[in-house]
Amino acid sequence: MSVEEAGSDPPADDPPAAAGGLHVDRRRMPRAAVEIHCSVHTGAHVHSATIRDISAEGAMLRGVPGLLPDDVLQLRLSRLPGRPIVALVRGVSLLGIHIEIAGPAERAAWQEAVRDILP
């Protein structure tokens, strides 16, 4: 999951964005807006969080303070009891924490858990 950096230049082959400064969505996977409660484990800390959007390879979380890009976390969902999903923080913005599910086995478990709501 790529997170577009604020202020980055639009691609030259996107005339409306280049001319007018419009936001260009460069994410690889389509997203679905959701509100799924979860717990996030970072080291010895456990946070109650909300997943705000999902894709086949990641999500955006709210309610987890103090995370930085490249931090590793475990995400626990009621849809997948007993199996935490390992993820990497790819970005932090005013919208939330942008995470990427780590590795093929983790992605397969994630996709199974959220398959009914993936776009």
C-alpha positions, 0 to 999 in steps of 0.5 A, a space after each residue: 500500500 503506497 501512501 501519497 505524500 502531501 505536496 508531492 508533484 502529480 505525474 506529468 501524464 496527468 494534465 488535470 492534476 498537473 494544471 490544477 493541483 487536484 489530488 491524484 489517487 496513486 494507490 495500487 488497490 481499491 479501497 472500501 470505507 468501513 468502521 471495524 473495531 480492532 485491537 492494535 498491539 505494539 510492543 507491550 501496548 494494546 490500543 483499541 482502534 478503528 479501521 476506517 478503510 481497507 484494501 486487499 493489502 492494507 488499511 487505515 487505522 484511527 485511535 493509535 497514538 505514537 506510531 511512526 513509519 516502519 513500526 511493526 504492529 499486530 492487528 487483531 480482529 473479531 473476524 479472525 479470532 486467535 490470529 493476529 495480522 502483522 502489519 507495517 506502518 507506511 505513513 502517518 497523516 491527519 487521516 490516520 495510520 496507513 498500514 501495509 499487511 506484511 508478507 504473503 501469508 499475512 496478506 492471505 489471512 487478511 484477505 480471508 478475514 475481510 473478503 466480504 467487504 473488499 472492493 
